[in-house]
Amino acid sequence: MKKLVTTFKLFAVISVLTLIACQDENLETMQETPITKVSVSDLKKEIIPGLKTIPENVQTQINDSKKNLEQYLKNDLQITGITVLGKLSTQRGIEISQELISDREQFTATGNILEPETVKVGKIGTLFSGDQLSEAQKGLQETASGQIKAGTEILEVSWNYKGEKFTSLCFYNESGIIWDNVFAGLVMMDTRGNYEVSPTDAQAKVASKWYKQWWTANWLWGSKRGEIGYQITIYYSGSTVSNVDVSDWGNISLGKAKSESKVIKRTGAYGQCRYALGLCTPVGSLSFNSSNFSVSFSGLGSNVVSNGTKSLYP
């Protein structure tokens, strides 16, 4: 019986040692097999000659972006050169493009150039870490995947940020720029917003009044990119409100937007609404909390969020 127990123990020891040896061998094999990363050189193999000249719309966008960068960021961020690469011709090229856009070693930018202190430029893996990095990479891939298709033209843009030189991939067509990590990450935005009130109409059969407030995000070259806002309208007789309407909206190209509104006082001496609005660039995230009726932002992307109430009197 003792011999049997000894034999069993010896067999168990041999089995454990064999298992450990196999695990070590597998680990060594994994360590010896490097993760293959794509590069711009790989992308160039999937590109064919495209447009002979940069479309006028694209050139204008680049020129206007240069002017706005110079005006608001002075010499901190500059476009120093442009190289035409060609046209995407294969599915593999599209996949490589999406990988490169979200690679942690690629550069991106966030912030509102009208508020220079908010601007951040750097490698994705440096600006973001942990869950924020994963969320940023996911946001870049998801947004870019809907834009980059076969036939899309590509430029390589050279930049200088406070003495640090880097390049970004700029995808475009004859209508204009479709995607670029820097162009898509930066906005021009007056965070104070705008407002408008209804003109007085003494001839109206039903007395009403409205108030509209909105916030607009522009592209780096100046044209409108997105907007969030709300409008409250009251209907009244004399000094008594009989009904209230409220509407809201939110939209942005290459980004995320949320808008919610509701009436909280419909009749009486005044009308009142609550609104929750937000927009941001792809690397950020927005969420709406119905319990306290508010939109919140998370991440490091360019954003504007506005939560509040508005009262309107006859």
C-alpha positions as CSV (number, residue, x, y, z in Angstrom):
1,M,0.0,0.0,0.0
2,K,2.9,2.4,0.9
3,K,4.4,1.7,-2.6
4,L,1.1,2.6,-4.2
5,V,0.9,5.9,-2.4
6,T,4.5,6.7,-3.2
7,T,4.0,6.0,-6.8
8,F,0.9,8.1,-6.9
9,K,2.7,11.1,-5.3
10,L,5.6,10.7,-7.8
11,F,3.1,10.7,-10.7
12,A,1.4,13.8,-9.3
13,V,4.7,15.7,-9.0
14,I,5.7,14.7,-12.6
15,S,2.3,15.9,-13.9
16,V,2.7,19.3,-12.1
17,L,6.2,19.8,-13.4
18,T,5.1,18.9,-17.0
19,L,2.2,21.3,-16.8
20,I,4.5,24.1,-15.6
21,A,7.0,23.3,-18.4
22,C,4.3,23.5,-21.0
23,Q,3.0,26.8,-19.6
24,D,6.5,28.2,-19.7
25,E,7.0,27.1,-23.2
26,N,3.7,28.6,-24.3
27,L,4.6,31.9,-22.6
28,E,8.0,31.9,-24.3
29,T,6.3,31.3,-27.7
30,M,3.9,34.2,-27.0
31,Q,6.7,36.5,-26.0
32,E,8.7,35.5,-29.1
33,T,5.7,36.4,-31.4
34,P,5.5,40.2,-31.5
35,I,2.1,41.9,-32.1
36,T,2.1,43.2,-35.7
37,K,1.3,46.9,-35.9
38,V,0.3,48.6,-39.1
39,S,2.0,51.8,-40.3
40,V,1.5,54.5,-42.9
41,S,3.8,52.4,-45.1
42,D,1.3,49.6,-45.0
43,L,-1.5,52.0,-45.9
44,K,0.4,53.3,-48.9
45,K,0.4,49.8,-50.4
46,E,-3.4,50.0,-50.5
47,I,-3.5,53.4,-52.2
48,I,-3.8,54.2,-55.9
49,P,-3.3,57.6,-57.6
50,G,-6.2,59.9,-56.9
51,L,-7.1,63.4,-57.7
52,K,-4.3,65.3,-59.4
53,T,-5.0,68.5,-57.4
54,I,-6.4,69.2,-54.0
55,P,-10.1,70.2,-54.4
56,E,-10.7,73.9,-53.9
57,N,-13.1,73.2,-51.0
58,V,-10.4,71.3,-49.1
59,Q,-7.7,73.8,-49.8
60,T,-10.0,76.6,-48.5
61,Q,-10.7,74.6,-45.3
62,I,-7.0,74.1,-44.7
63,N,-6.2,77.8,-45.4
64,D,-9.0,79.1,-43.2
65,S,-7.9,76.6,-40.4
66,K,-4.4,78.1,-40.6
67,K,-5.8,81.6,-40.2
68,N,-7.9,80.6,-37.2
69,L,-5.1,78.7,-35.5
70,E,-2.8,81.7,-36.0
71,Q,-5.4,84.1,-34.6
72,Y,-6.4,82.2,-31.5
73,L,-3.5,79.9,-30.7
74,K,-0.8,82.2,-32.1
75,N,2.2,79.9,-32.9
76,D,1.3,77.1,-30.5
77,L,-0.2,74.9,-33.2
78,Q,0.7,75.3,-36.9
79,I,0.0,73.4,-40.2
80,T,3.5,73.2,-41.7
81,G,2.9,71.1,-44.8
82,I,0.6,68.8,-46.8
83,T,1.5,65.7,-48.8
84,V,-1.0,64.0,-51.2
85,L,-1.0,60.2,-50.7
86,G,-3.7,59.1,-53.1
87,K,-7.0,57.2,-53.0
88,L,-8.1,54.3,-50.8
89,S,-8.7,51.3,-53.1
90,T,-9.1,48.2,-50.9
91,Q,-11.0,47.0,-47.8
92,R,-7.7,46.3,-46.2
93,G,-6.8,49.9,-46.7
94,I,-9.9,51.0,-44.9
95,E,-9.1,48.6,-42.0
96,I,-5.5,49.9,-41.8
97,S,-6.8,53.5,-41.8
98,Q,-9.2,52.8,-38.9
99,E,-6.4,51.1,-37.0
100,L,-4.0,54.0,-37.5
101,I,-6.6,56.6,-36.5
102,S,-7.1,55.0,-33.1
103,D,-3.5,53.8,-32.5
104,R,-2.2,55.0,-29.1
105,E,1.0,56.3,-30.9
106,Q,-1.0,58.5,-33.2
107,F,-1.6,62.2,-32.4
108,T,-4.9,63.8,-31.7
109,A,-6.2,67.1,-30.3
110,T,-9.0,68.2,-28.1
111,G,-10.3,71.6,-27.0
112,N,-12.0,74.9,-28.0
113,I,-9.5,77.2,-29.8
114,L,-11.5,80.2,-28.6
115,E,-10.4,79.2,-25.1
116,P,-6.7,78.3,-25.7
117,E,-6.2,76.9,-22.2
118,T,-8.6,74.0,-23.0
119,V,-6.5,72.8,-26.0
120,K,-4.5,69.6,-25.6
121,V,-2.4,68.0,-28.4
122,G,-0.5,64.8,-28.1
123,K,-0.4,61.1,-28.7
124,I,-3.6,59.3,-27.9
125,G,-1.8,57.0,-25.4
126,T,-0.4,60.1,-23.6
127,L,-3.6,62.2,-23.5
128,F,-5.7,59.3,-22.3
129,S,-5.2,56.3,-20.0
130,G,-7.2,53.4,-18.6
131,D,-10.9,53.4,-19.3
132,Q,-10.6,56.9,-20.9
133,L,-8.1,55.5,-23.4
134,S,-10.3,52.6,-24.4
135,E,-13.3,54.9,-24.7
136,A,-11.4,57.4,-26.8
137,Q,-10.1,54.7,-29.2
138,K,-13.6,53.2,-29.5
139,G,-15.1,56.7,-30.2
140,L,-12.5,57.4,-32.9
141,Q,-13.0,54.0,-34.6
142,E,-16.8,54.1,-34.5
143,T,-17.0,57.7,-35.8
144,A,-14.4,57.3,-38.5
145,S,-15.7,53.9,-39.7
146,G,-18.8,55.6,-41.0
147,Q,-16.8,58.2,-42.9
148,I,-13.8,56.3,-44.5
149,K,-14.8,54.3,-47.5
150,A,-13.2,53.0,-50.7
151,G,-12.5,55.9,-53.0
152,T,-11.7,58.3,-50.2
153,E,-8.7,60.5,-50.9
154,I,-5.9,60.9,-48.3
155,L,-3.6,63.7,-47.4
156,E,-0.8,63.6,-44.8
157,V,-0.8,66.9,-42.8
158,S,2.4,68.0,-41.0
159,W,2.0,69.9,-37.8
160,N,4.1,71.7,-35.2
161,Y,2.8,72.0,-31.7
162,K,5.1,74.1,-29.5
163,G,8.1,72.7,-31.3
164,E,7.0,69.1,-31.4
165,K,6.5,67.9,-35.0
166,F,4.0,65.2,-36.0
167,T,1.7,64.2,-38.9
168,S,-2.0,63.2,-39.2
169,L,-4.0,61.4,-41.8
170,C,-6.6,63.6,-43.5
171,F,-9.4,61.9,-45.4
172,Y,-11.4,64.0,-47.9
173,N,-13.4,64.0,-51.1
174,E,-14.3,66.8,-53.5
175,S,-16.8,68.2,-51.0
176,G,-14.3,68.7,-48.3
177,I,-12.5,67.1,-45.3
178,I,-14.1,64.0,-44.0
179,W,-11.8,63.0,-41.1
180,D,-8.6,64.0,-39.5
181,N,-7.8,63.4,-35.8
182,V,-6.8,67.0,-35.2
183,F,-9.4,68.8,-37.3
184,A,-12.1,66.5,-35.8
185,G,-10.9,67.0,-32.2
186,L,-10.8,70.8,-32.2
187,V,-13.7,73.2,-32.3
188,M,-14.5,76.9,-32.3
189,M,-17.3,77.6,-29.8
190,D,-18.6,80.5,-27.9
191,T,-19.6,78.8,-24.6
192,R,-21.8,81.7,-23.6
193,G,-24.3,80.7,-26.2
194,N,-26.9,82.9,-28.1
195,Y,-30.5,83.8,-27.4
196,E,-33.4,85.3,-29.3
197,V,-36.8,86.6,-28.2
198,S,-40.0,86.8,-30.2
199,P,-41.0,90.1,-31.7
200,T,-44.2,91.8,-30.3
201,D,-47.3,91.1,-32.5
202,A,-50.2,93.3,-31.3
203,Q,-52.4,91.9,-34.1
204,A,-52.1,88.2,-33.1
205,K,-55.5,86.6,-32.2
206,V,-53.8,84.5,-29.5
207,A,-51.2,86.3,-27.4
208,S,-47.9,84.3,-27.3
209,K,-44.3,84.9,-26.5
210,W,-41.2,82.7,-27.1
211,Y,-37.6,82.6,-26.0
212,K,-34.8,80.6,-27.8
213,Q,-31.3,79.8,-26.6
214,W,-28.6,77.8,-28.3
215,W,-24.9,77.0,-28.5
216,T,-23.1,76.4,-31.7
217,A,-19.9,74.5,-32.4
218,N,-17.9,75.3,-35.5
219,W,-15.2,73.5,-37.5
220,L,-11.6,74.7,-37.2
221,W,-12.2,76.4,-40.6
222,G,-15.2,78.3,-39.3
223,S,-18.3,76.7,-40.8
224,K,-21.0,75.3,-38.5
225,R,-20.4,71.8,-37.2
226,G,-23.2,71.3,-34.6
227,E,-25.7,72.9,-32.3
228,I,-27.7,72.3,-29.1
229,G,-30.6,74.5,-28.0
230,Y,-34.2,74.8,-26.7
231,Q,-37.2,77.1,-27.2
232,I,-40.0,77.8,-24.8
233,T,-43.3,79.4,-25.9
234,I,-46.1,80.6,-23.6
235,Y,-49.7,81.4,-24.6
236,Y,-51.5,83.9,-22.4
237,S,-54.3,86.3,-21.9
238,G,-53.7,89.4,-19.9
239,S,-51.2,88.4,-17.2
240,T,-52.3,84.7,-17.1
241,V,-50.5,81.9,-18.9
242,S,-52.9,79.3,-20.3
243,N,-50.4,76.9,-21.9
244,V,-46.7,76.3,-22.5
245,D,-44.7,74.5,-25.3
246,V,-41.0,73.6,-25.2
247,S,-38.8,72.0,-27.9
248,D,-35.1,71.0,-27.9
249,W,-32.5,69.9,-30.5
250,G,-29.0,68.6,-30.6
251,N,-26.7,67.6,-33.5
252,I,-23.0,67.5,-34.4
253,S,-21.0,66.2,-37.3
254,L,-18.3,63.7,-36.2
255,G,-19.3,63.7,-32.5
256,K,-22.2,63.2,-30.0
257,A,-25.1,65.3,-29.0
258,K,-28.0,65.0,-26.5
259,S,-31.0,67.2,-25.8
260,E,-33.9,66.9,-23.4
261,S,-36.6,69.4,-22.3
262,K,-39.9,69.4,-20.4
263,V,-42.5,71.8,-19.1
264,I,-42.5,72.1,-15.3
265,K,-45.1,75.0,-15.0
266,R,-47.8,75.2,-17.6
267,T,-50.3,77.7,-16.3
268,G,-50.5,80.7,-13.9
269,A,-48.4,83.8,-13.6
270,Y,-45.6,82.4,-15.8
271,G,-44.5,79.4,-17.8
272,Q,-41.4,77.4,-17.0
273,C,-39.3,74.6,-18.6
274,R,-36.3,72.6,-17.8
275,Y,-33.6,71.7,-20.4
276,A,-30.6,69.4,-20.5
277,L,-28.2,69.8,-23.5
278,G,-24.8,68.6,-24.5
279,L,-22.5,68.0,-27.4
280,C,-18.9,66.7,-27.7
281,T,-16.3,65.4,-30.1
282,P,-15.8,61.6,-30.7
283,V,-13.3,60.9,-27.9
284,G,-15.8,62.1,-25.2
285,S,-19.1,60.7,-23.9
286,L,-22.4,62.2,-22.9
287,S,-25.1,60.7,-20.6
288,F,-28.5,61.9,-19.5
289,N,-29.7,61.4,-15.9
290,S,-33.5,61.4,-15.9
291,S,-33.7,61.5,-12.0
292,N,-32.1,65.0,-11.9
293,F,-32.9,65.9,-15.5
294,S,-29.3,66.7,-16.5
295,V,-26.7,65.9,-19.2
296,S,-23.1,65.2,-18.0
297,F,-19.9,64.8,-20.0
298,S,-17.0,62.4,-19.3
299,G,-13.6,62.1,-21.0
300,L,-11.4,64.8,-22.4
301,G,-13.1,65.7,-25.6
302,S,-14.2,69.2,-26.7
303,N,-17.6,69.8,-25.3
304,V,-20.3,72.1,-24.1
305,V,-23.0,71.1,-21.6
306,S,-25.9,73.3,-20.4
307,N,-28.5,72.3,-17.8
308,G,-31.1,74.6,-16.3
309,T,-34.6,76.1,-16.1
310,K,-36.1,79.0,-18.0
311,S,-39.2,81.0,-16.8
312,L,-41.1,83.2,-19.3
313,Y,-43.7,85.9,-18.2
314,P,-46.5,87.4,-20.3
